[in-house]
């Protein structure tokens, strides 16, 4: 494993509002994540998890500090640079799936590749591979409404992986799923780390899900408290 972290966060601060009523969502947050690992970001609702993920992924800008992803200083990028980062380097999985209702599972997965003008034959191969990876090869032509919540989230994960990102950010990806389905989705994310070599930063409030991560970082009131790495599941 490279000694240079894939993700490096240093002294990140994020405030909302001004003066005495300002909310300090992130306070002097610093941590590194090595490539090819899965890290769980754990904390209660309102602890700063989503704000931190948004800053790491370039969806929000910090008031202070730096974020470096795969050698790129995210905090120094202009809007065009951030768009390129989101298209090529960082993938996102959200609690609400975010699939396009009128498109089939295969079309949803292939959407980022269409935007990137990937040749049709290459796009179809990548979509087929990803649907196989998430266990939905037989559901390629079904639309989101015809799929269960767990299946929709699997499609969302496949779509997030379409452009072969180096970092996958998942914000409460099991929040709308029952415990068994949620564990299945988390196991899939664990498998993605191994099969695709992707680095995964996943926010969750469910302690049960921590067992699948190689490392757990706790966040409380915008401050981080890193825990020792646990052993990865075999």
Helices and strands as residue ranges (DSSP letters): E 7-16, G 19-21, E 23-33, E 38-42, H 49-56, E 64-69, E 72-73, G 74-76, H 79-88, E 90-93, H 105-115, H 120-133, G 137-139, G 144-146, H 149-161, E 167-171, H 179-196, E 199-204, G 207-212, E 215-220, E 223-226
